[in-house]
Structure formats: structure tokens, C-alpha cells
Amino acid sequence: MAALVLTGVGYSALAPGASAADDSTGTASNAVEAGRELYTRSCITCHGSNLQGVQDRGPSLIGVGEAAVYFQVHTGRMPLVRQEAQAAERPPIFSEQEIDQLMAYIQQNGGGPTLPSGDLRAGDLAQGGELFRLNCAQCHNFVGEGGALSSGKRAPSLREADDLTIYTAMLSGPENMPVFGDNQLTPDEKRAVINYVQTIKASADPGGAGIGRVGPVAEGLVIWVVGIGALLFGIFWMGTKA
């Protein structure tokens, strides 16, 4: 009797945990399957049936991980509208749940960088500014305003980018942007860069008009052009009166 009672109690204690694990596995499997259906419907033409990519259409997705999927799909760059120099940013086509499903499918079948967790701004502000100026400012401007590149491409403005979008861009290296893996920038350094970018966006423009937030050089140039223009106008006006 004692053995039967102990067996029953033990089974009752362990069964819920096993059931929960089965439910978790089933949920993950369902997300992957749903992601496969989305991929087949919207991505397979350019990226191939096995994520291998299609020549002159789309790159391989093997090794890009869920980080690249989040950046490209969350910013509306994918699915691609048309082949051109650069994929345009637009409102996302897929819902948050569908993006999670696509990420699960690509991650399981291709592997690669995963999404970070925790506070993505938990980094040193001064270090972030130094790293940004060293690695990012030549394309994105010193305050993240973006700028033109060659061959019709452009480094986008970071004014509307959220923390996770910036982090996944560093992990995946979209377009002309290099990949900043953990060997190039550690997770703490990436968080420092994000802290700098988001702090700069929230900062005021002391000393007058922003004019691209590139400092007094731009303001001086505008004043010079306007001043010289006004002076020439005055000279011609006085000449006509004379």
C-alpha cells in the first residue's frame, strides 16, 4: 500500500512538468511550421527552397540567423518590392507574430546570430560615442542623420530606429554595412553605441538651428551665402538707382 501511494504521489508531482515541457516543444514546432509556410509563400522565389539563395535574385539565408530576419522584415525591407540599388524602408508586411514565426524557421534551418536580451542601452555613453565616431559616423553622420553612398545607395537615418533594430543591424550587416560580430564589437560595446545614438536623438540643439546637426560649420555656411547674396542684391539695387 505504501509503495502504491508513493508511486501515485510521485507521478502526480512529475506529470505536470513533463506536460509543460511537451507543450513548450509543441509550441516551438508550430511556430517553425508556420514560419515555413510564410517562407514558402513570400520568400522562396528569391531565397530558394533550402535557404541557399537564387542567383541575381536573393542571397543565401544560411547563417544569417533570426537577427537578420528581424531587421529586414521588421523594417519592411523584405519582402522586396522590386530589384533596385537598395531595399527601401517601409511599414512591415507581416505582423509581430508572423515575424517571430519566420525567425524561428530561419533560425532552426539556417542558424546564425540570435536576438539579444536585456537592456540594450546598458552601456557607457562616452565609450559609445567614441565607437560610433570610429565605426559608424563616416556613413551615418556624427549624429546618425544618414548620408549618401555610391551607386545610388544611402546610409539610412537612425532617427526612427529602435534599440533592437540598431542591434540586429550591427549583427547582420545589411546592404553596405559591415557585420559587427562579437569579435569586432562586444555585446557591451554594442549597447554603448545604442545608448549614444538614442541619447543624441533625445538631446536638444543648443546655439540655434540644427541644420542637419553637424555643428557651426553648416550655420556659418548658410550665414555666409545669405549674407553675400544680400550684399550683392544691395549693390545691384543701388546700381540700378544710380
TAVENPE-V598504 format. One line per field, one symbol per residue. burial: 1 if it has 16 or more other C-alpha atoms within 10 Angstrom, else 0. A space follows every 50 residues. Layout:
burial: ???
This chain:
burial: 00000000000000000000000000000011111111100011011100 11100001011111111111111111111100000110000101000111 11111110111111000001111110011011100110111111110000 00011101000011111111111100000100001011111111111101 000000000000101000100000000000000000000000
